[in-house]
């Protein structure tokens, strides 16, 4: 993976819904575990992990979130293999571009579902308020049999060639605690390939994989590339949210591994695989968001939902024109009044430019750095010898303020909003 793919986040915009906020139809808005922007670039589908989809219209003003209008609410139901209604803990959502239908992944237990209606029905007030999810023909039985409680198929996204990428939130029972398995499946749920990535386990418990999103990076070798959203919470550390760039090129296929272990895998069954003999998915940290490392001045929370916003949705022709990727993050407040409510955060990941090299060749040191040092030495000499120049520099220094974000797009605190319309600031 190439160094310096992204620079520091330079645009942040947000809309905040306080705890207990409701849609115009009267449904409380909470528990957002996944989101996607539909092909019309205006419809936002939001998955509630308790079994519902909120349909909304999102408006952008360039790289700013302008408004979210709530259009419809649909309850998602399903039956188990014996035809008995089952509770659903739906965590992942992806759009099947071939059929226009929505696919879901769940945990407790881990399953794949299809919603047999077009995505437009989720924003159509004339549509029904209940949709029954249908099991896909092929199910992730290995994950279901080995998942740790509440750590199943959390991440789900569409990928190339009408396939999908699903990620397990935690380590499977016989895997090393730092291993997170990734599955490429087709629209029937059939597994095509499986790899794994490693998560940070220090200083507290391991990070959980919460979301994946496919990205198209111009002029980048390797791939396919994805963003992975990872998180953990502890009372001592509080929320730790991290975004990574993944490169699947060269990663080992672990479809036949019953266990992925660091060292001997004694007594863990057949087909154990040693970590030392495998190649994990390459990953590079894009940013970390913690109580002491705020993102655009916004407080961190339990962010689970993520989607890539196409450049055309925010008024640009391409990612090159945008100069990076636009990403939307949404937190899951767990229906917990001690959390911050529900927050929508739009940010830009700018591509690193030629003016931000990671290593300068020696010729650049001679041609650029050395003349600059000579000029600075000359200015210092003038400054030391001329009292008038010193006084003027001090006056100028008092007037200059360092800005982290671009002048035309500073961080915006959207304020409190009942229905997604930011308070004027």
C-alpha positions as CSV (number, residue, x, y, z in Angstrom):
1,X,0.0,0.0,0.0
2,X,1.4,3.4,-1.0
3,X,2.4,5.8,1.8
4,X,0.6,9.1,2.3
5,X,-2.7,8.2,0.5
6,X,-4.7,10.7,2.7
7,X,-3.8,13.9,4.5
8,X,-5.5,15.1,7.7
9,X,-9.2,15.6,7.7
10,X,-9.9,19.1,6.5
11,X,-13.7,19.5,6.3
12,X,-16.2,18.5,9.0
13,X,-19.9,19.2,9.0
14,X,-22.5,17.8,11.3
15,X,-26.2,17.6,12.2
16,X,-27.2,16.6,15.7
17,X,-30.4,15.0,16.9
18,X,-30.9,15.0,20.7
19,X,-31.9,11.8,22.6
20,X,-35.6,11.1,22.1
21,X,-35.9,13.0,18.8
22,X,-38.7,11.7,16.6
23,X,-39.6,11.7,12.9
24,X,-42.7,13.5,11.6
25,X,-44.4,10.1,11.6
26,X,-43.8,9.8,15.4
27,X,-41.0,7.1,15.4
28,X,-38.1,7.7,17.7
29,X,-34.7,7.9,15.9
30,X,-32.1,5.8,17.6
31,X,-29.8,2.8,17.3
32,X,-28.3,3.5,13.8
33,X,-26.1,0.6,12.9
34,X,-25.7,1.1,9.1
35,X,-26.5,3.6,6.4
36,X,-26.3,4.0,2.6
37,X,-26.9,6.7,0.0
38,X,-29.1,5.5,-2.7
39,X,-28.3,5.9,-6.5
40,X,-30.4,9.0,-6.7
41,X,-27.8,10.7,-4.4
42,X,-30.6,12.1,-2.2
43,X,-32.2,9.2,-0.5
44,X,-30.5,8.1,2.8
45,X,-31.4,4.7,4.2
46,X,-30.7,4.3,7.9
47,X,-30.7,0.9,9.5
48,X,-31.9,0.6,13.2
49,X,-30.4,-2.5,14.8
50,X,-33.7,-3.3,16.4
51,X,-35.2,-4.1,13.1
52,X,-36.3,-1.0,11.1
53,X,-35.2,1.2,8.3
54,X,-35.6,5.0,8.3
55,X,-36.0,6.5,4.9
56,X,-34.8,10.2,4.6
57,X,-33.8,12.8,2.1
58,X,-30.4,14.4,2.7
59,X,-29.4,17.8,1.3
60,X,-25.8,19.0,0.9
61,X,-24.4,22.4,0.3
62,X,-21.1,21.5,-1.1
63,X,-19.2,19.6,1.7
64,X,-21.7,20.7,4.3
65,X,-24.7,18.8,5.6
66,X,-27.7,21.1,5.0
67,X,-30.8,19.2,6.1
68,X,-32.2,15.7,6.7
69,X,-36.0,15.3,6.0
70,X,-37.6,12.1,7.4
71,X,-39.9,10.5,4.8
72,X,-40.8,7.0,6.0
73,X,-40.3,4.3,8.6
74,X,-40.4,0.5,7.9
75,X,-40.3,-2.3,10.4
76,X,-38.2,-5.3,9.3
77,X,-39.4,-8.8,10.4
78,X,-38.4,-12.4,9.6
79,X,-39.0,-16.0,10.6
80,X,-36.4,-18.6,11.7
81,X,-35.8,-21.8,9.9
82,X,-38.9,-23.3,11.5
83,X,-41.2,-20.5,10.4
84,X,-41.4,-18.9,13.9
85,X,-41.0,-15.1,14.1
86,X,-37.6,-14.2,15.3
87,X,-36.0,-11.1,16.9
88,X,-33.5,-9.4,14.6
89,X,-30.2,-7.8,15.5
90,X,-29.5,-6.3,12.1
91,X,-26.1,-4.6,11.8
92,X,-25.0,-4.4,8.2
93,X,-26.8,-3.1,5.0
94,X,-25.8,-3.0,1.3
95,X,-27.6,-2.3,-1.9
96,X,-27.8,-4.9,-4.6
97,X,-27.3,-2.8,-7.7
98,X,-28.5,-5.6,-9.9
99,X,-31.9,-5.9,-8.4
100,X,-32.3,-2.6,-6.6
101,X,-33.0,-4.5,-3.4
102,X,-31.4,-4.1,0.0
103,X,-29.3,-6.9,1.7
104,X,-28.8,-7.1,5.4
105,X,-26.4,-8.9,7.8
106,X,-27.2,-9.7,11.4
107,X,-25.6,-11.1,14.5
108,X,-27.0,-13.3,17.4
109,X,-27.0,-15.3,15.2
110,X,-25.2,-14.3,12.0
111,X,-27.3,-14.4,8.9
112,X,-27.8,-12.8,5.5
113,X,-31.2,-11.4,4.4
114,X,-32.8,-9.8,1.3
115,X,-35.6,-7.3,1.5
116,X,-37.8,-8.2,-1.5
117,X,-38.9,-4.6,-2.4
118,X,-37.1,-1.9,-4.3
119,X,-35.1,0.6,-2.2
120,X,-37.5,3.4,-3.2
121,X,-40.2,1.9,-1.1
122,X,-38.3,2.9,2.1
123,X,-38.9,6.6,1.3
124,X,-42.4,6.2,-0.2
125,X,-45.1,7.2,2.4
126,X,-47.6,5.1,0.4
127,X,-45.6,1.9,1.0
128,X,-46.4,-0.4,3.8
129,X,-44.8,-0.1,7.3
130,X,-43.7,-3.7,7.5
131,X,-41.3,-5.6,5.2
132,X,-40.5,-9.3,5.8
133,X,-36.8,-10.2,5.3
134,X,-36.0,-13.3,3.2
135,X,-33.1,-15.6,4.1
136,X,-30.5,-15.8,1.4
137,X,-30.0,-19.3,-0.1
138,X,-26.5,-19.5,1.4
139,X,-25.8,-18.7,5.0
140,X,-22.5,-18.1,6.9
141,X,-22.8,-21.3,9.0
142,X,-19.1,-21.3,10.0
143,X,-19.5,-17.8,11.5
144,X,-22.8,-18.7,13.1
145,X,-21.3,-21.8,14.8
146,X,-18.2,-20.0,16.1
147,X,-19.2,-16.4,16.7
148,X,-18.9,-14.9,20.2
149,X,-22.2,-13.5,21.5
150,X,-22.9,-10.1,20.1
151,X,-19.8,-10.1,17.9
152,X,-21.1,-11.5,14.6
153,X,-21.6,-10.1,11.1
154,X,-21.4,-6.4,11.9
155,X,-19.9,-4.9,8.8
156,X,-21.4,-5.3,5.3
157,X,-20.8,-3.4,2.0
158,X,-21.2,-3.8,-1.7
159,X,-18.0,-4.4,-3.7
160,X,-17.0,-5.0,-7.3
161,X,-18.6,-7.4,-9.8
162,X,-21.9,-7.6,-7.9
163,X,-20.2,-9.1,-4.8
164,X,-20.3,-8.0,-1.1
165,X,-17.8,-7.9,1.7
166,X,-18.9,-8.9,5.2
167,X,-16.8,-8.5,8.3
168,X,-17.1,-10.2,11.8
169,X,-17.0,-7.7,14.6
170,X,-15.0,-9.9,17.1
171,X,-12.7,-12.9,17.0
172,X,-14.3,-16.3,16.3
173,X,-14.1,-18.8,19.1
174,X,-10.9,-20.5,18.0
175,X,-9.1,-17.5,16.5
176,X,-6.5,-15.2,18.0
177,X,-8.2,-12.3,19.8
178,X,-6.7,-9.8,17.3
179,X,-8.1,-11.6,14.2
180,X,-11.1,-10.3,12.4
181,X,-12.4,-12.4,9.5
182,X,-13.6,-10.9,6.2
183,X,-15.9,-12.7,3.8
184,X,-16.5,-12.0,0.1
185,X,-19.9,-13.3,-0.9
186,X,-22.2,-13.1,-3.9
187,X,-25.8,-12.0,-3.9
188,X,-27.0,-15.4,-2.8
189,X,-24.7,-15.4,0.3
190,X,-22.3,-18.0,-1.2
191,X,-18.8,-17.4,0.2
192,X,-16.2,-16.7,-2.6
193,X,-13.1,-15.8,-0.6
194,X,-12.1,-15.1,3.0
195,X,-9.3,-13.1,4.5
196,X,-8.5,-11.5,7.8
197,X,-7.2,-8.3,9.3
198,X,-5.5,-7.7,12.7
199,X,-6.8,-5.2,15.2
200,X,-5.1,-3.3,18.0
201,X,-5.4,-5.0,21.4
202,X,-3.5,-2.4,23.4
203,X,-3.9,-0.9,26.0
204,X,-7.3,-2.4,26.8
205,X,-9.5,-5.0,25.0
206,X,-9.3,-5.5,21.2
207,X,-11.0,-3.1,18.8
208,X,-14.2,-4.4,17.1
209,X,-14.8,-4.2,13.3
210,X,-18.0,-2.2,12.9
211,X,-18.2,-1.2,9.2
212,X,-16.6,-1.5,5.7
213,X,-16.9,0.7,2.7
214,X,-15.5,0.1,-0.8
215,X,-13.4,3.0,-2.2
216,X,-12.0,3.8,-5.6
217,X,-8.5,5.4,-5.3
218,X,-7.1,6.9,-8.5
219,X,-3.5,6.1,-9.3
220,X,-3.1,3.6,-6.5
221,X,-1.7,0.1,-7.1
222,X,-2.9,-3.0,-5.4
223,X,-6.5,-3.2,-4.2
224,X,-9.3,-3.7,-4.0
225,X,-9.4,-1.0,-1.3
226,X,-11.8,-0.5,1.5
227,X,-12.3,1.8,4.5
228,X,-12.7,-0.1,7.8
229,X,-14.3,1.6,10.8
230,X,-13.2,0.1,14.2
231,X,-14.2,0.9,17.7
232,X,-14.0,0.0,21.3
233,X,-15.2,1.4,24.7
234,X,-13.9,1.0,28.2
235,X,-14.8,3.0,31.3
236,X,-11.2,4.0,31.6
237,X,-10.5,4.9,28.0
238,X,-14.1,5.7,26.9
239,X,-14.7,5.6,23.1
240,X,-11.9,4.9,20.7
241,X,-13.0,5.3,17.1
242,X,-10.5,4.5,14.3
243,X,-10.7,4.6,10.5
244,X,-8.3,2.5,8.4
245,X,-7.6,2.1,4.7
246,X,-7.5,-1.6,3.7
247,X,-5.7,-3.1,0.7
248,X,-6.7,-6.7,0.0
249,X,-4.0,-7.3,-2.5
250,X,-1.8,-10.3,-1.5
251,X,-3.9,-11.3,1.5
252,X,-4.1,-15.0,2.3
253,X,-7.3,-16.9,1.6
254,X,-8.3,-18.5,4.9
255,X,-11.5,-20.1,3.8
256,X,-10.3,-23.5,4.9
257,X,-8.9,-22.3,8.3
258,X,-10.9,-23.7,11.2
259,X,-8.7,-21.6,13.5
260,X,-6.2,-18.7,13.0
261,X,-3.7,-18.8,15.9
262,X,-0.6,-17.1,17.0
263,X,1.7,-20.1,17.5
264,X,0.5,-23.8,18.0
265,X,-3.2,-24.4,17.6
266,X,-3.3,-27.6,19.7
267,X,-6.7,-29.1,20.4
268,X,-8.5,-26.7,18.1
269,X,-9.6,-29.2,15.5
270,X,-8.4,-29.8,12.0
271,X,-7.2,-27.2,9.4
272,X,-5.7,-24.9,12.0
273,X,-3.6,-22.0,10.4
274,X,-0.6,-20.4,12.0
275,X,-0.5,-16.6,11.9
276,X,3.2,-16.7,11.0
277,X,2.4,-18.5,7.8
278,X,-0.4,-16.2,6.7
279,X,-0.6,-12.7,5.2
280,X,-3.2,-10.4,6.7
281,X,-5.0,-7.7,4.9
282,X,-2.8,-4.6,4.8
283,X,-4.2,-1.6,6.7
284,X,-3.1,2.0,7.4
285,X,-4.6,4.3,10.0
286,X,-6.4,7.3,8.5
287,X,-7.5,8.9,11.8
288,X,-8.2,8.2,15.4
289,X,-11.1,9.9,17.3
290,X,-11.0,9.8,21.1
291,X,-12.0,12.2,23.9
292,X,-8.6,13.7,23.8
293,X,-8.3,13.7,20.0
294,X,-11.5,15.4,18.8
295,X,-12.6,15.4,15.1
296,X,-13.4,19.0,14.1
297,X,-14.3,19.9,17.7
298,X,-17.0,17.2,17.8
299,X,-17.3,14.8,20.8
300,X,-16.7,11.2,20.1
301,X,-19.3,8.5,20.6
302,X,-20.2,5.0,19.5
303,X,-19.9,5.4,15.7
304,X,-21.1,2.3,13.8
305,X,-22.6,3.5,10.5
306,X,-20.5,4.6,7.5
307,X,-21.0,5.3,3.8
308,X,-19.0,6.9,1.0
309,X,-20.7,10.0,-0.4
310,X,-20.1,10.1,-4.2
311,X,-18.5,13.4,-5.3
312,X,-21.5,14.2,-7.6
313,X,-23.8,14.3,-4.5
314,X,-21.8,17.3,-3.1
315,X,-21.3,19.1,-6.4
316,X,-18.0,17.7,-7.8
317,X,-17.4,15.7,-11.0
318,X,-15.0,13.1,-9.6
319,X,-12.9,12.2,-6.6
320,X,-10.0,14.0,-8.3
321,X,-12.1,17.2,-8.6
322,X,-13.2,16.7,-4.9
323,X,-9.6,16.2,-4.0
324,X,-10.4,13.2,-1.7
325,X,-13.2,11.1,-0.4
326,X,-16.4,12.4,1.3
327,X,-17.4,10.0,4.2
328,X,-20.6,10.1,6.3
329,X,-20.4,8.7,9.8
330,X,-23.4,8.1,12.2
331,X,-23.3,6.9,15.8
332,X,-25.4,4.3,17.4
333,X,-26.7,5.8,20.7
334,X,-27.9,2.3,21.9
335,X,-31.1,4.0,23.1
336,X,-29.0,5.3,26.0
337,X,-29.7,8.8,27.4
338,X,-26.2,8.9,28.7
339,X,-24.9,9.1,25.2
340,X,-24.9,12.2,23.0
341,X,-28.1,11.4,20.9
342,X,-27.7,10.8,17.2
343,X,-25.0,12.7,15.2
344,X,-24.4,12.8,11.4
345,X,-20.9,13.7,10.6
346,X,-19.7,14.5,7.0
347,X,-16.0,14.8,6.5
348,X,-13.5,14.9,3.7
349,X,-10.4,12.7,3.6
350,X,-8.1,14.7,1.3
351,X,-5.7,13.0,-1.0
352,X,-2.1,13.6,0.0
353,X,-0.5,16.0,-2.5
354,X,2.9,16.2,-4.0
355,X,3.6,19.0,-1.6
356,X,3.3,16.6,1.3
357,X,6.0,14.0,0.6
358,X,6.9,11.5,3.2
359,X,10.6,11.5,2.3
360,X,12.5,14.3,0.4
361,X,15.4,13.3,-1.8
362,X,18.8,14.9,-1.1
363,X,18.6,17.0,-4.2
364,X,15.5,18.7,-2.8
365,X,17.4,19.5,0.4
366,X,20.0,21.3,-1.7
367,X,17.7,23.1,-4.1
368,X,14.9,24.1,-1.7
369,X,15.8,23.7,2.0
370,X,19.3,25.2,1.9
371,X,18.2,28.5,0.2
372,X,15.4,28.8,2.7
373,X,17.8,28.4,5.6
374,X,20.0,31.1,4.1
375,X,17.1,33.5,3.7
376,X,16.0,32.8,7.3
377,X,19.5,33.6,8.5
378,X,19.4,36.9,6.6
379,X,16.1,37.8,8.1
380,X,17.3,36.9,11.6
381,X,20.3,39.2,11.1
382,X,18.0,42.1,10.1
383,X,15.7,41.4,13.0
384,X,18.5,41.4,15.6
385,X,20.1,44.6,14.2
386,X,16.9,46.6,13.7
387,X,14.8,47.5,16.7
388,X,12.1,49.0,14.5
389,X,11.7,45.6,12.6
390,X,11.3,43.8,15.9
391,X,8.5,46.0,17.1
392,X,6.7,45.6,13.8
393,X,7.0,41.8,13.8
394,X,5.5,41.7,17.4
395,X,2.5,43.8,16.2
396,X,1.9,41.4,13.3
397,X,2.3,38.4,15.5
398,X,-0.5,39.5,17.7
399,X,-2.9,39.8,14.7
400,X,-2.2,36.4,13.2
401,X,-4.1,33.3,14.4
402,X,-3.3,29.8,13.2
403,X,-6.3,27.9,11.5
404,X,-6.4,24.2,11.3
405,X,-9.3,24.1,8.8
406,X,-9.7,26.0,5.5
407,X,-11.0,29.5,5.9
408,X,-14.0,28.9,3.7
409,X,-15.1,25.8,5.6
410,X,-14.4,26.0,9.3
411,X,-15.9,23.3,11.7
412,X,-19.6,23.9,12.2
413,X,-21.5,23.1,15.4
414,X,-24.9,22.5,13.9
415,X,-26.6,22.8,17.3
416,X,-29.7,21.0,18.5
417,X,-32.3,19.9,15.9
418,X,-35.5,18.1,16.4
419,X,-36.0,16.9,12.8
420,X,-32.6,17.2,11.3
421,X,-32.5,20.9,10.4
422,X,-29.4,22.6,11.9
423,X,-29.9,25.5,14.2
424,X,-28.5,28.7,12.6
425,X,-25.2,29.8,14.0
